[in-house]
Amino acid sequence: MKKKVILWIALLLVGATATKAQTSEPDYDEKYATELVKAGTAAPDFKMNTPDGKAIQLSEFAKGKTVVLDFWASWCPDCRKDAPEVVRMYEKYRQHGIEFIGISMDTNVEAWKMAIEKFGISYPQVSELKKFKETDISKAYGVKWIPSMVVVGPDGQVKLSTVMLNKVDKYLNELTTGAN
């Protein structure tokens, strides 16, 4: 009888461990966000054009606001997969005064425009229209992987840098609800 109880407890422990391993998402930041700008540093300023040629400068756009920088591209499978969730977050948090800027790594303006339309992206979009690794913005922000996101606070300081949408959502939720 004692052996059955011990075996039963062991099976419960193994089952609980296996369930935890299956439900917890790996921290991809440890692999893909190692060079992103760090929280507590000044967000590098930039000036880039929208698809219609209008210039947006971060320091002017972000004055006194929290801004989420969404690094993505129309050709990126993970970016396309995440796009609906990023749009959902924008819709949820913009009513709290949080802005988003999409920073595209596209080189083809037509493909970029088509993706904006396809995903219903209504927040501002900018790009250098250069290859990803050749962009000044990816160098300035340490972006080696897309999608990546950087949250800039009203003080111009980086608050969060990640490749994980759930971390941005959690941070913005805590920011807007006052939860810690």
Z-matrix of the N, CA and C atoms (Angstrom, degrees):
N
C 1 1.457
C 2 1.521 1 111.26
N 3 1.349 2 115.12 1 -42.67
C 4 1.466 3 120.26 2 -179.31
C 5 1.537 4 110.68 3 -62.03
N 6 1.336 5 116.51 4 -38.08
C 7 1.466 6 120.49 5 178.92
C 8 1.525 7 110.91 6 -64.80
N 9 1.340 8 116.91 7 -38.04
C 10 1.461 9 120.68 8 179.08
C 11 1.519 10 110.98 9 -64.91
N 12 1.319 11 117.44 10 -40.27
C 13 1.469 12 121.55 11 179.64
C 14 1.530 13 109.73 12 -65.53
N 15 1.313 14 116.37 13 -44.96
C 16 1.472 15 120.41 14 179.46
C 17 1.526 16 110.13 15 -63.46
N 18 1.322 17 117.04 16 -43.48
C 19 1.458 18 121.07 17 177.84
C 20 1.523 19 110.77 18 -62.09
N 21 1.303 20 117.54 19 -43.33
C 22 1.468 21 122.70 20 178.95
C 23 1.534 22 110.81 21 -61.45
N 24 1.316 23 118.24 22 -44.94
C 25 1.476 24 122.53 23 178.01
C 26 1.524 25 109.96 24 -63.28
N 27 1.322 26 116.66 25 -42.55
C 28 1.468 27 120.12 26 179.10
C 29 1.529 28 111.00 27 -61.84
N 30 1.323 29 116.59 28 -42.44
C 31 1.461 30 119.97 29 178.34
C 32 1.524 31 111.40 30 -64.36
N 33 1.315 32 117.17 31 -40.03
C 34 1.468 33 120.10 32 176.60
C 35 1.526 34 111.55 33 -61.03
N 36 1.333 35 116.01 34 -44.17
C 37 1.470 36 119.79 35 -180.00
C 38 1.526 37 111.27 36 -64.49
N 39 1.320 38 117.33 37 -43.79
C 40 1.465 39 120.90 38 178.47
C 41 1.529 40 109.80 39 -62.73
N 42 1.311 41 116.75 40 -43.83
C 43 1.468 42 121.07 41 178.59
C 44 1.512 43 112.18 42 -61.36
N 45 1.332 44 117.15 43 -42.43
C 46 1.467 45 120.93 44 179.69
C 47 1.521 46 110.58 45 -65.62
N 48 1.321 47 116.75 46 -40.54
C 49 1.464 48 120.40 47 179.01
C 50 1.516 49 110.36 48 -65.84
N 51 1.326 50 117.47 49 -43.43
C 52 1.464 51 120.98 50 179.89
C 53 1.525 52 110.77 51 -63.98
N 54 1.316 53 117.62 52 -40.37
C 55 1.464 54 121.50 53 178.57
C 56 1.516 55 110.14 54 -63.33
N 57 1.330 56 117.33 55 -43.80
C 58 1.466 57 120.50 56 179.52
C 59 1.529 58 110.14 57 -62.48
N 60 1.333 59 116.77 58 -42.75
C 61 1.466 60 120.21 59 -179.57
C 62 1.524 61 111.20 60 -63.41
N 63 1.316 62 117.72 61 -34.49
C 64 1.452 63 121.01 62 -178.72
C 65 1.526 64 112.12 63 -76.20
N 66 1.329 65 117.54 64 -30.51
C 67 1.454 66 120.09 65 -174.35
C 68 1.518 67 113.99 66 -93.46
N 69 1.312 68 118.98 67 -20.16
C 70 1.459 69 119.05 68 -178.97
C 71 1.528 70 109.69 69 -88.76
N 72 1.314 71 114.31 70 128.30
C 73 1.460 72 120.57 71 -178.77
C 74 1.526 73 109.25 72 -78.33
N 75 1.326 74 117.54 73 136.83
C 76 1.459 75 118.98 74 176.85
C 77 1.530 76 110.56 75 -62.62
N 78 1.319 77 116.37 76 153.18
C 79 1.459 78 120.78 77 178.59
C 80 1.534 79 108.50 78 -89.24
N 81 1.344 80 115.31 79 93.14
C 82 1.454 81 120.80 80 -177.55
C 83 1.532 82 112.70 81 -67.43
N 84 1.328 83 117.53 82 -15.84
C 85 1.464 84 119.92 83 176.98
C 86 1.527 85 111.24 84 -60.98
N 87 1.325 86 116.44 85 -32.73
C 88 1.467 87 120.65 86 -179.54
C 89 1.526 88 111.55 87 -62.24
N 90 1.317 89 116.38 88 -25.48
C 91 1.468 90 120.54 89 -178.66
C 92 1.529 91 112.83 90 -103.95
N 93 1.350 92 117.10 91 -39.59
C 94 1.459 93 120.36 92 -168.77
C 95 1.526 94 115.49 93 -110.37
N 96 1.331 95 117.80 94 -10.29
C 97 1.467 96 119.38 95 -176.27
C 98 1.525 97 112.32 96 -115.17
N 99 1.296 98 117.04 97 20.17
C 100 1.464 99 120.78 98 -173.21
C 101 1.525 100 113.48 99 -65.81
N 102 1.320 101 117.86 100 -25.63
C 103 1.462 102 120.33 101 -177.98
C 104 1.526 103 113.69 102 -107.50
N 105 1.349 104 117.08 103 0.94
C 106 1.466 105 119.50 104 177.56
C 107 1.524 106 110.25 105 -61.81
N 108 1.330 107 116.59 106 150.92
C 109 1.463 108 120.28 107 177.41
C 110 1.523 109 109.06 108 -52.46
N 111 1.287 110 115.98 109 145.31
C 112 1.464 111 121.17 110 -174.75
C 113 1.526 112 111.63 111 -92.67
N 114 1.318 113 114.14 112 148.28
C 115 1.465 114 120.64 113 174.56
C 116 1.528 115 108.63 114 -57.44
N 117 1.329 116 115.80 115 139.88
C 118 1.456 117 120.83 116 -179.87
C 119 1.515 118 114.32 117 94.68
N 120 1.340 119 117.14 118 -7.97
C 121 1.465 120 120.12 119 177.75
C 122 1.524 121 109.00 120 -98.80
N 123 1.309 122 115.82 121 158.60
C 124 1.467 123 120.54 122 177.64
C 125 1.526 124 109.21 123 -69.46
N 126 1.319 125 115.51 124 133.96
C 127 1.463 126 120.01 125 177.27
C 128 1.523 127 108.86 126 -69.63
N 129 1.332 128 117.68 127 125.37
C 130 1.463 129 119.06 128 177.18
C 131 1.532 130 111.12 129 -59.23
N 132 1.316 131 115.84 130 132.36
C 133 1.462 132 120.31 131 178.48
C 134 1.526 133 108.98 132 -75.12
N 135 1.290 134 116.57 133 152.83
C 136 1.459 135 121.55 134 176.13
C 137 1.514 136 109.25 135 -150.97
N 138 1.320 137 114.45 136 159.72
C 139 1.457 138 122.45 137 173.82
C 140 1.524 139 106.36 138 -137.12
N 141 1.332 140 115.69 139 117.23
C 142 1.466 141 121.25 140 -179.36
C 143 1.517 142 109.17 141 -138.42
N 144 1.316 143 114.74 142 167.64
C 145 1.459 144 120.41 143 -176.34
C 146 1.518 145 112.70 144 -100.60
N 147 1.334 146 113.45 145 148.55
C 148 1.456 147 122.23 146 172.61
C 149 1.530 148 107.93 147 -77.12
N 150 1.331 149 118.28 148 172.66
C 151 1.471 150 119.13 149 178.52
C 152 1.526 151 113.49 150 -58.98
N 153 1.323 152 117.35 151 -27.42
C 154 1.474 153 119.56 152 179.04
C 155 1.526 154 112.74 153 -93.89
N 156 1.329 155 117.73 154 10.78
C 157 1.461 156 121.57 155 173.12
C 158 1.521 157 116.10 156 90.84
N 159 1.322 158 118.76 157 2.79
C 160 1.472 159 121.44 158 178.29
C 161 1.528 160 109.55 159 -78.74
N 162 1.331 161 116.52 160 132.48
C 163 1.461 162 121.04 161 -179.27
C 164 1.529 163 110.94 162 -82.48
N 165 1.328 164 115.31 163 137.01
C 166 1.459 165 122.01 164 173.15
C 167 1.524 166 107.25 165 -124.32
N 168 1.326 167 115.35 166 128.38
C 169 1.458 168 120.95 167 176.66
C 170 1.521 169 108.01 168 -111.89
N 171 1.329 170 116.40 169 128.41
C 172 1.459 171 120.93 170 -175.93
C 173 1.521 172 112.11 171 -55.31
N 174 1.321 173 118.00 172 -47.78
C 175 1.463 174 120.74 173 -175.13
C 176 1.530 175 112.43 174 -60.77
N 177 1.317 176 117.59 175 -31.75
C 178 1.469 177 121.08 176 177.31
C 179 1.526 178 111.17 177 -80.88
N 180 1.312 179 116.01 178 -44.21
C 181 1.459 180 122.11 179 -177.05
C 182 1.532 181 111.47 180 -65.11
N 183 1.325 182 116.42 181 -37.55
C 184 1.463 183 121.35 182 -169.66
C 185 1.526 184 114.77 183 -93.74
N 186 1.311 185 118.78 184 -0.81
C 187 1.470 186 120.42 185 -175.12
C 188 1.524 187 111.96 186 -46.96
N 189 1.342 188 115.06 187 115.07
C 190 1.454 189 120.76 188 175.82
C 191 1.519 190 115.67 189 69.78
N 192 1.344 191 117.74 190 14.48
C 193 1.464 192 121.07 191 -177.79
C 194 1.528 193 110.36 192 -122.86
N 195 1.301 194 114.92 193 157.37
C 196 1.458 195 120.82 194 166.80
C 197 1.522 196 106.30 195 -86.96
N 198 1.331 197 116.41 196 131.06
C 199 1.465 198 121.68 197 -178.16
C 200 1.524 199 109.24 198 -129.50
N 201 1.325 200 114.98 199 132.43
C 202 1.457 201 121.71 200 175.05
C 203 1.523 202 107.62 201 -99.24
N 204 1.318 203 116.22 202 122.41
C 205 1.460 204 121.84 203 175.63
C 206 1.526 205 107.59 204 -95.97
N 207 1.314 206 116.01 205 119.45
C 208 1.458 207 122.98 206 -176.64
C 209 1.524 208 108.86 207 -107.90
N 210 1.328 209 117.09 208 102.78
C 211 1.461 210 122.59 209 179.49
C 212 1.524 211 108.40 210 -86.57
N 213 1.339 212 116.72 211 120.78
C 214 1.455 213 121.43 212 -173.64
C 215 1.516 214 110.59 213 -156.15
N 216 1.342 215 116.78 214 179.98
C 217 1.470 216 122.67 215 173.29
C 218 1.522 217 109.00 216 -158.21
N 219 1.309 218 115.74 217 150.64
C 220 1.471 219 120.54 218 -179.35
C 221 1.524 220 111.96 219 -66.33
N 222 1.311 221 118.10 220 -25.40
C 223 1.462 222 122.57 221 -177.62
C 224 1.528 223 112.84 222 -86.78
N 225 1.316 224 118.01 223 -4.96
C 226 1.464 225 123.32 224 -174.19
C 227 1.537 226 110.48 225 -90.61
N 228 1.337 227 118.00 226 115.74
C 229 1.470 228 120.39 227 -178.08
C 230 1.533 229 113.44 228 -58.43
N 231 1.321 230 118.09 229 -43.27
C 232 1.466 231 120.64 230 179.81
C 233 1.528 232 111.01 231 -66.22
N 234 1.328 233 116.54 232 -35.43
C 235 1.469 234 120.37 233 178.11
C 236 1.522 235 110.34 234 -65.69
N 237 1.309 236 116.75 235 -43.00
C 238 1.469 237 120.66 236 178.63
C 239 1.524 238 110.68 237 -64.09
N 240 1.320 239 116.13 238 -38.51
C 241 1.466 240 120.67 239 178.70
C 242 1.533 241 110.53 240 -65.02
N 243 1.330 242 116.95 241 -39.60
C 244 1.470 243 121.96 242 -176.78
C 245 1.528 244 113.41 243 -82.24
N 246 1.320 245 118.18 244 -19.43
C 247 1.469 246 121.26 245 -172.82
C 248 1.526 247 113.87 246 -52.08
N 249 1.329 248 120.03 247 -46.39
C 250 1.471 249 118.22 248 179.58
C 251 1.537 250 112.81 249 -60.55
N 252 1.313 251 116.91 250 -35.66
C 253 1.468 252 120.32 251 179.50
C 254 1.524 253 111.09 252 -71.37
N 255 1.318 254 117.55 253 -36.89
C 256 1.470 255 120.42 254 177.40
C 257 1.536 256 109.23 255 -65.33
N 258 1.329 257 116.77 256 -42.48
C 259 1.465 258 120.84 257 177.11
C 260 1.531 259 109.86 258 -61.15
N 261 1.339 260 117.13 259 -42.23
C 262 1.466 261 120.95 260 177.35
C 263 1.530 262 111.14 261 -59.79
N 264 1.329 263 116.31 262 -44.30
C 265 1.470 264 119.63 263 179.49
C 266 1.524 265 110.44 264 -63.57
N 267 1.318 266 116.96 265 -42.51
C 268 1.463 267 119.87 266 178.45
C 269 1.526 268 110.04 267 -58.32
N 270 1.324 269 116.62 268 -48.24
C 271 1.468 270 120.67 269 -179.30
C 272 1.531 271 110.88 270 -60.90
N 273 1.318 272 116.44 271 -38.42
C 274 1.464 273 120.93 272 -178.51
C 275 1.532 274 112.05 273 -70.51
N 276 1.322 275 117.47 274 -43.93
C 277 1.464 276 120.73 275 -170.42
C 278 1.519 277 114.94 276 -95.57
N 279 1.317 278 118.23 277 -15.72
C 280 1.471 279 118.83 278 179.92
C 281 1.518 280 111.09 279 -64.46
N 282 1.318 281 117.84 280 -28.75
C 283 1.461 282 120.73 281 178.07
C 284 1.526 283 111.50 282 -68.42
N 285 1.331 284 116.19 283 -11.22
C 286 1.464 285 121.52 284 175.74
C 287 1.530 286 111.14 285 -101.66
N 288 1.332 287 116.57 286 11.33
C 289 1.457 288 121.03 287 177.59
C 290 1.517 289 114.59 288 84.66
N 291 1.320 290 117.58 289 10.14
C 292 1.468 291 121.00 290 179.12
C 293 1.528 292 108.03 291 -89.23
N 294 1.325 293 115.04 292 130.44
C 295 1.464 294 121.66 293 -179.10
C 296 1.519 295 110.36 294 -103.44
N 297 1.303 296 116.00 295 157.45
C 298 1.463 297 123.04 296 175.08
C 299 1.522 298 107.62 297 -126.73
N 300 1.326 299 115.60 298 146.18
C 301 1.466 300 122.45 299 169.34
C 302 1.522 301 106.62 300 -131.53
N 303 1.321 302 116.38 301 124.40
C 304 1.451 303 120.95 302 174.02
C 305 1.517 304 108.70 303 -85.47
N 306 1.312 305 115.66 304 130.05
C 307 1.466 306 121.17 305 178.45
C 308 1.518 307 106.96 306 -115.01
N 309 1.316 308 115.32 307 102.32
C 310 1.451 309 121.51 308 -173.52
C 311 1.527 310 111.90 309 -86.33
N 312 1.325 311 113.95 310 141.28
C 313 1.458 312 121.30 311 175.71
C 314 1.529 313 110.60 312 -100.87
N 315 1.344 314 115.04 313 20.10
C 316 1.462 315 120.15 314 178.54
C 317 1.528 316 110.92 315 -72.99
N 318 1.340 317 114.96 316 152.54
C 319 1.463 318 121.36 317 172.03
C 320 1.529 319 110.53 318 -109.64
N 321 1.324 320 116.12 319 -15.76
C 322 1.463 321 122.49 320 -178.19
C 323 1.524 322 108.88 321 -107.04
N 324 1.315 323 117.22 322 109.34
C 325 1.460 324 121.48 323 -175.59
C 326 1.530 325 111.69 324 -63.10
N 327 1.325 326 118.15 325 -33.81
C 328 1.464 327 120.11 326 -179.89
C 329 1.527 328 111.54 327 -68.99
N 330 1.318 329 117.76 328 -42.53
C 331 1.478 330 121.22 329 176.95
C 332 1.532 331 109.91 330 -62.78
N 333 1.319 332 116.19 331 -39.68
C 334 1.462 333 122.45 332 178.49
C 335 1.532 334 110.12 333 -62.08
N 336 1.339 335 116.56 334 -48.71
C 337 1.473 336 120.86 335 179.08
C 338 1.533 337 111.51 336 -61.14
N 339 1.327 338 116.04 337 -41.51
C 340 1.469 339 119.74 338 -179.72
C 341 1.527 340 110.87 339 -62.95
N 342 1.325 341 117.66 340 -39.88
C 343 1.470 342 121.23 341 179.07
C 344 1.528 343 110.81 342 -67.08
N 345 1.325 344 117.18 343 -40.27
C 346 1.472 345 121.17 344 177.41
C 347 1.526 346 109.49 345 -58.19
N 348 1.327 347 115.30 346 -45.36
C 349 1.464 348 119.97 347 -179.80
C 350 1.527 349 111.47 348 -68.27
N 351 1.325 350 116.47 349 -45.98
C 352 1.463 351 121.18 350 -177.88
C 353 1.522 352 111.97 351 -57.12
N 354 1.323 353 116.97 352 -42.36
C 355 1.465 354 120.53 353 -175.88
C 356 1.525 355 113.08 354 -91.80
N 357 1.331 356 117.09 355 -1.73
C 358 1.465 357 119.75 356 177.88
C 359 1.520 358 112.43 357 67.23
N 360 1.318 359 115.93 358 37.37
C 361 1.470 360 120.89 359 -178.76
C 362 1.516 361 108.24 360 -79.07
N 363 1.327 362 115.69 361 119.63
C 364 1.471 363 119.49 362 -177.60
C 365 1.529 364 112.65 363 -111.31
N 366 1.320 365 117.41 364 -6.29
C 367 1.462 366 118.74 365 177.07
C 368 1.533 367 109.13 366 -83.90
N 369 1.338 368 116.84 367 157.29
C 370 1.471 369 120.16 368 -175.60
C 371 1.531 370 112.85 369 -56.25
N 372 1.316 371 114.49 370 144.68
C 373 1.458 372 123.24 371 179.49
C 374 1.520 373 108.88 372 -126.41
N 375 1.333 374 116.03 373 137.51
C 376 1.462 375 120.99 374 176.55
C 377 1.524 376 109.63 375 -136.58
N 378 1.331 377 115.43 376 160.09
C 379 1.460 378 120.37 377 178.31
C 380 1.525 379 110.05 378 -161.64
N 381 1.319 380 114.33 379 154.82
C 382 1.459 381 120.48 380 171.02
C 383 1.530 382 110.52 381 -90.46
N 384 1.327 383 116.46 382 -11.34
C 385 1.467 384 123.14 383 -176.54
C 386 1.530 385 111.14 384 54.30
N 387 1.322 386 114.57 385 44.16
C 388 1.466 387 122.62 386 175.73
C 389 1.521 388 108.05 387 -125.46
N 390 1.326 389 116.74 388 163.86
C 391 1.452 390 120.90 389 175.06
C 392 1.531 391 108.97 390 -59.10
N 393 1.318 392 114.37 391 140.26
C 394 1.457 393 123.54 392 -174.86
C 395 1.537 394 113.47 393 -42.28
N 396 1.291 395 117.46 394 -55.73
C 397 1.477 396 121.48 395 -174.93
C 398 1.536 397 112.54 396 -71.49
N 399 1.337 398 117.08 397 -11.74
C 400 1.467 399 120.75 398 -179.49
C 401 1.524 400 113.18 399 -98.54
N 402 1.317 401 118.04 400 -2.64
C 403 1.459 402 120.33 401 -176.64
C 404 1.525 403 111.21 402 -77.65
N 405 1.318 404 114.98 403 143.30
C 406 1.465 405 120.20 404 175.70
C 407 1.522 406 110.39 405 -66.47
N 408 1.333 407 116.85 406 -34.42
C 409 1.462 408 120.65 407 -177.05
C 410 1.527 409 111.12 408 -67.18
N 411 1.326 410 117.91 409 -40.54
C 412 1.468 411 118.87 410 179.63
C 413 1.530 412 110.53 411 -66.68
N 414 1.307 413 116.56 412 -34.83
C 415 1.470 414 119.91 413 176.95
C 416 1.523 415 110.92 414 -68.73
N 417 1.330 416 116.63 415 -44.33
C 418 1.470 417 120.97 416 -177.94
C 419 1.530 418 111.82 417 -64.06
N 420 1.325 419 117.11 418 -36.05
C 421 1.468 420 120.94 419 -177.09
C 422 1.531 421 113.24 420 -99.04
N 423 1.327 422 117.85 421 -2.37
C 424 1.457 423 121.06 422 179.37
C 425 1.519 424 113.04 423 69.05
N 426 1.328 425 116.95 424 31.46
C 427 1.461 426 121.53 425 -178.47
C 428 1.529 427 108.86 426 -82.15
N 429 1.320 428 115.24 427 113.87
C 430 1.468 429 121.44 428 177.81
C 431 1.518 430 111.00 429 -113.64
N 432 1.333 431 116.96 430 -5.84
C 433 1.458 432 122.33 431 -175.26
C 434 1.521 433 108.16 432 -146.43
N 435 1.314 434 116.76 433 138.81
C 436 1.460 435 119.18 434 171.97
C 437 1.519 436 108.16 435 -125.36
N 438 1.326 437 115.38 436 147.23
C 439 1.453 438 127.99 437 4.22
C 440 1.528 439 111.95 438 -75.45
N 441 1.320 440 114.91 439 146.32
C 442 1.463 441 123.73 440 172.03
C 443 1.518 442 107.06 441 -134.61
N 444 1.328 443 115.82 442 153.61
C 445 1.466 444 120.02 443 178.51
C 446 1.527 445 109.28 444 -137.13
N 447 1.334 446 114.01 445 142.62
C 448 1.458 447 121.34 446 177.05
C 449 1.522 448 107.19 447 -130.42
N 450 1.335 449 115.92 448 129.55
C 451 1.458 450 120.84 449 176.70
C 452 1.524 451 107.47 450 -101.91
N 453 1.339 452 115.54 451 125.48
C 454 1.457 453 122.83 452 179.28
C 455 1.531 454 107.36 453 -109.71
N 456 1.315 455 116.51 454 129.44
C 457 1.459 456 120.65 455 -179.21
C 458 1.515 457 112.45 456 -81.98
N 459 1.341 458 116.26 457 171.53
C 460 1.462 459 121.44 458 -179.97
C 461 1.535 460 113.09 459 -59.78
N 462 1.336 461 116.15 460 -20.62
C 463 1.467 462 121.48 461 179.28
C 464 1.529 463 112.76 462 -87.08
N 465 1.350 464 117.24 463 1.74
C 466 1.462 465 120.86 464 179.76
C 467 1.519 466 113.72 465 83.24
N 468 1.321 467 116.93 466 4.90
C 469 1.459 468 121.43 467 179.76
C 470 1.529 469 110.44 468 -94.95
N 471 1.318 470 115.41 469 145.68
C 472 1.458 471 121.07 470 174.89
C 473 1.523 472 107.69 471 -69.25
N 474 1.331 473 115.69 472 129.49
C 475 1.468 474 121.42 473 179.43
C 476 1.517 475 111.65 474 -103.79
N 477 1.333 476 116.52 475 -30.56
C 478 1.463 477 121.62 476 -177.71
C 479 1.516 478 108.97 477 -157.71
N 480 1.334 479 116.02 478 138.39
C 481 1.473 480 122.87 479 173.47
C 482 1.516 481 106.90 480 -132.45
N 483 1.329 482 116.41 481 128.11
C 484 1.461 483 119.20 482 -174.47
C 485 1.524 484 111.43 483 -160.75
N 486 1.321 485 114.65 484 163.37
C 487 1.469 486 120.89 485 170.28
C 488 1.525 487 109.35 486 -107.62
N 489 1.331 488 117.06 487 7.18
C 490 1.466 489 122.03 488 -174.00
C 491 1.527 490 111.76 489 -114.02
N 492 1.325 491 115.19 490 114.27
C 493 1.467 492 121.50 491 -179.56
C 494 1.520 493 112.96 492 -56.26
N 495 1.327 494 116.84 493 -39.64
C 496 1.463 495 119.09 494 -176.45
C 497 1.533 496 111.53 495 -62.67
N 498 1.314 497 118.09 496 -29.97
C 499 1.469 498 120.48 497 177.77
C 500 1.529 499 110.76 498 -69.58
N 501 1.330 500 116.91 499 -39.15
C 502 1.462 501 120.60 500 178.17
C 503 1.523 502 109.36 501 -66.44
N 504 1.326 503 116.66 502 -46.07
C 505 1.461 504 121.14 503 179.89
C 506 1.532 505 110.35 504 -59.18
N 507 1.312 506 116.83 505 -45.66
C 508 1.471 507 121.37 506 179.41
C 509 1.528 508 110.53 507 -61.29
N 510 1.326 509 116.68 508 -46.43
C 511 1.464 510 120.86 509 -179.64
C 512 1.533 511 110.72 510 -60.84
N 513 1.321 512 116.95 511 -47.72
C 514 1.465 513 120.74 512 -178.21
C 515 1.534 514 111.01 513 -66.29
N 516 1.321 515 116.19 514 -37.01
C 517 1.453 516 119.79 515 177.35
C 518 1.528 517 110.90 516 -62.81
N 519 1.331 518 116.07 517 -45.82
C 520 1.467 519 120.22 518 178.38
C 521 1.527 520 110.98 519 -63.99
N 522 1.313 521 116.05 520 -38.07
C 523 1.468 522 121.00 521 179.91
C 524 1.523 523 111.16 522 -64.82
N 525 1.325 524 117.14 523 -41.16
C 526 1.459 525 120.77 524 -175.04
C 527 1.519 526 113.80 525 -85.87
N 528 1.327 527 116.96 526 -21.42
C 529 1.470 528 118.91 527 179.54
C 530 1.520 529 112.32 528 -103.00
N 531 1.332 530 116.47 529 -10.45
C 532 1.461 531 120.45 530 -178.11
C 533 1.516 532 112.78 531 77.92
N 534 1.342 533 117.30 532 8.08
C 535 1.462 534 121.27 533 178.91
C 536 1.526 535 109.46 534 -79.49
N 537 1.300 536 115.75 535 146.89
C 538 1.473 537 120.09 536 176.70
C 539 1.467 538 111.65 537 -120.14
